[in-house]
Amino acid sequence: MDVKIREATIEDLPTIHQLQQICFQAEAKLYDNWEIRPLTETQEYLERIQKIVNFLVVEKDNQIIGSVRYIVKGNNCHIARLMVKTEYQGQGIATQLLLYVEQQVPNKIYNVFTGYENEHSLHLYHKVGYQDKWLENLGPNFSFVHLQKKAIDI
């Protein structure tokens, strides 16, 4: 699929926020929890963190169809809010976004997390080389799986 990945601008944040509200509904439904962080973050919050967090968008025909954010701290690159519009999922776009981050910040330890029952995300991360590192229990019905991929031996 012919897509373009680029750094997001401040003007992209309203679209990223809308996309996030749509894409993370499936996660909320999976856990019957509509207060998950991606759904409670405001556009103003995205504007504040854009000063320290890198946002990428993926476009098709000049329309934003996906996004991811990441921050580098020392040898670690923390990747979050990987999302692709439902109608474009399963076409390798999320994989392209992950690999693009790795190209932008090479030779790091890449860290991601997802809900323990999110089989789609877990499959994606495992497919591109992420390994389960630990389980973070957040209550009786919810845990995060933290995954990591080492690009270098540190």
C-alpha positions as CSV (number, residue, x, y, z in Angstrom):
1,M,0.0,0.0,0.0
2,D,1.3,3.4,-1.0
3,V,1.5,5.5,2.2
4,K,3.7,8.3,3.5
5,I,5.1,8.5,7.1
6,R,6.1,11.9,8.4
7,E,6.6,13.8,11.6
8,A,3.3,15.2,12.9
9,T,2.8,19.0,13.2
10,I,0.8,20.9,15.8
11,E,-1.9,21.2,13.1
12,D,-2.2,17.4,13.0
13,L,-3.0,17.0,16.7
14,P,-6.8,17.4,16.3
15,T,-6.9,14.6,13.7
16,I,-4.6,12.4,15.8
17,H,-6.9,13.0,18.8
18,Q,-10.0,12.1,16.8
19,L,-8.2,9.0,15.5
20,Q,-7.1,8.0,19.0
21,Q,-10.7,8.3,20.2
22,I,-11.9,6.0,17.5
23,C,-9.1,3.4,17.4
24,F,-9.0,2.8,21.1
25,Q,-12.7,2.1,21.4
26,A,-12.0,-1.6,20.6
27,E,-9.5,-1.8,23.5
28,A,-12.0,-0.2,25.8
29,K,-14.7,-2.6,24.7
30,L,-12.4,-5.6,25.1
31,Y,-11.9,-4.8,28.8
32,D,-15.3,-3.1,29.3
33,N,-13.4,0.0,30.6
34,W,-14.2,3.3,28.9
35,E,-11.8,5.2,31.2
36,I,-8.6,3.9,29.6
37,R,-6.0,6.5,29.2
38,P,-6.1,6.8,25.3
39,L,-9.8,7.7,25.6
40,T,-9.4,10.2,28.4
41,E,-6.5,12.2,27.0
42,T,-7.5,15.6,25.7
43,Q,-6.3,17.4,22.6
44,E,-4.8,20.0,25.0
45,Y,-2.8,17.2,26.6
46,L,-1.4,16.1,23.2
47,E,-0.4,19.7,22.6
48,R,1.4,19.9,25.9
49,I,3.3,16.6,25.5
50,Q,4.2,17.3,21.8
51,K,7.1,19.5,23.2
52,I,8.8,16.3,24.5
53,V,7.2,13.4,22.7
54,N,7.7,12.7,19.0
55,F,4.5,12.1,17.0
56,L,4.4,10.4,13.6
57,V,1.5,10.1,11.2
58,V,0.9,7.9,8.2
59,E,-1.0,9.3,5.3
60,K,-2.8,7.8,2.3
61,D,-4.1,10.3,-0.3
62,N,-3.2,13.2,2.1
63,Q,-5.5,11.7,4.8
64,I,-4.1,10.7,8.2
65,I,-4.9,7.0,8.6
66,G,-2.5,6.2,11.5
67,S,-0.2,7.5,14.1
68,V,2.3,6.5,16.8
69,R,4.3,8.5,19.4
70,Y,7.6,7.8,21.0
71,I,10.1,9.3,23.4
72,V,13.8,8.5,23.8
73,K,15.3,8.4,27.2
74,G,19.0,7.3,27.2
75,N,19.3,3.9,25.5
76,N,15.5,3.4,25.6
77,C,12.8,4.3,23.1
78,H,9.3,4.2,24.5
79,I,6.7,3.7,21.9
80,A,3.0,4.3,22.5
81,R,-0.4,4.9,21.0
82,L,0.2,2.9,17.8
83,M,-3.0,3.2,15.9
84,V,-4.3,2.6,12.4
85,K,-7.9,3.3,11.1
86,T,-9.9,0.1,11.2
87,E,-10.4,0.0,7.4
88,Y,-6.6,0.0,6.9
89,Q,-5.7,-2.5,9.6
90,G,-4.1,-5.8,8.5
91,Q,-2.2,-4.2,5.6
92,G,1.2,-3.8,7.3
93,I,0.8,-0.1,8.2
94,A,1.4,-0.6,11.9
95,T,4.5,-2.6,11.1
96,Q,5.7,0.2,8.9
97,L,5.2,2.7,11.7
98,L,7.1,0.6,14.2
99,L,10.0,0.0,11.8
100,Y,10.1,3.7,10.9
101,V,10.5,4.6,14.6
102,E,13.4,2.1,14.8
103,Q,15.0,3.7,11.7
104,Q,14.6,7.2,13.2
105,V,16.3,6.2,16.5
106,P,18.6,3.3,15.7
107,N,20.6,1.3,18.2
108,K,18.1,1.6,21.1
109,I,16.1,-0.7,23.3
110,Y,12.5,-0.4,22.1
111,N,9.7,-0.7,24.7
112,V,6.0,-1.1,24.1
113,F,3.0,-2.2,26.1
114,T,-0.5,-3.4,25.4
115,G,-3.4,-5.0,27.2
116,Y,-2.9,-8.7,28.0
117,E,-5.9,-9.8,26.0
118,N,-5.1,-7.7,22.9
119,E,-4.1,-10.6,20.7
120,H,-3.9,-8.5,17.6
121,S,-1.3,-6.1,19.1
122,L,0.6,-8.9,20.8
123,H,0.8,-10.8,17.4
124,L,2.1,-7.6,15.7
125,Y,4.8,-6.9,18.3
126,H,5.9,-10.5,18.4
127,K,6.0,-10.6,14.6
128,V,8.5,-7.7,14.4
129,G,10.8,-9.1,17.1
130,Y,9.4,-7.8,20.4
131,Q,9.6,-10.2,23.4
132,D,7.4,-10.3,26.5
133,K,9.3,-8.8,29.4
134,W,6.8,-8.5,32.3
135,L,3.1,-8.4,33.2
136,E,1.9,-5.3,35.1
137,N,-1.3,-6.1,37.0
138,L,-3.6,-3.1,37.2
139,G,-6.5,-4.7,38.9
140,P,-8.6,-7.9,39.0
141,N,-9.6,-7.7,35.3
142,F,-6.7,-5.9,33.6
143,S,-3.0,-6.2,33.1
144,F,-0.5,-4.7,30.6
145,V,2.1,-6.9,28.8
146,H,5.3,-5.0,28.5
147,L,7.4,-6.0,25.5
148,Q,10.9,-5.1,24.4
149,K,13.1,-5.3,21.4
150,K,16.9,-4.8,21.6
151,A,18.6,-3.4,18.6
152,I,21.9,-3.4,20.4
153,D,23.7,-5.2,23.2
154,I,23.9,-2.9,26.1
